[in-house]
Amino acid sequence: MVRTGNQPVTRIIFIISLAFAIVFSTLTGADAQSNYRVRTGDTLEIQVLEDPSLDRSVRVLPDGRFSFPFAGTLRAAGLTTPQIERNIRIAIASNFASDPNVFVFVVPEEREPLEPQTINVYLLGEFNTPGLAEMPPGTTILQALSMGGGMTRFAAVKRLQLRRTDHKTGVQTVRKINYKALAEGAALSNDIVLKDGDVILVPERRLFE
């Protein structure tokens, strides 16, 4: 049976707080959520002040509609939240002694973090232009060695090092690479894809090396 009458003040505060949280997390500038046109795939948070058992989150289906108790299926796509609130209120009004208070909010989507445009790789030692190099994600170590202006004639090309620090543990690993052998046709089991913060160190060649 649907409940009627006054609800606890805490419930009213909760609904108002939810409204503010959703509005401020989804909208920028002077836009108002009430002007947003709902689209298929959106999630709606629906609150009925007089009957908390009706509160729920619903997904707008590909046909632009959603289902709600006592109301059946209602259109949402292309409508604003005030229009949806009105349609729900009319559809369920016969179950209440007086017109119910209905609140509808669009739940913000969780977005994937953007991929970085570049990664920072540090070229140290016998590079013609050592220092910080910004490279696109996916750059391999062989590609990186062609950057930095190439290596000097004093480079110990048999003893290159790739130093990588695990940002979670702080542990650094060192991988040695014989660039001379690679340049002469040796195969690399897998070309190493660089990560942000990697350091490529080219030592100075020793006497008679």
Secondary structure as UniProt FT lines:
FT   HELIX           9..26
FT   TURN            29..30
FT   HELIX           33..35
FT   TURN            40..41
FT   STRAND          43..48
FT   TURN            49..50
FT   HELIX           52..54
FT   STRAND          56..59
FT   TURN            62..63
FT   STRAND          65..68
FT   TURN            69..71
FT   STRAND          72..75
FT   TURN            77..78
FT   HELIX           81..92
FT   HELIX           93..95
FT   STRAND          102..107
FT   STRAND          119..125
FT   STRAND          131..135
FT   TURN            137..138
FT   HELIX           141..145
FT   TURN            148..149
FT   TURN            153..154
FT   TURN            157..158
FT   STRAND          160..165
FT   TURN            167..169
FT   STRAND          172..177
FT   HELIX           179..183
FT   TURN            184..185
FT   TURN            196..197
FT   STRAND          199..202
FT   TURN            207..208
//
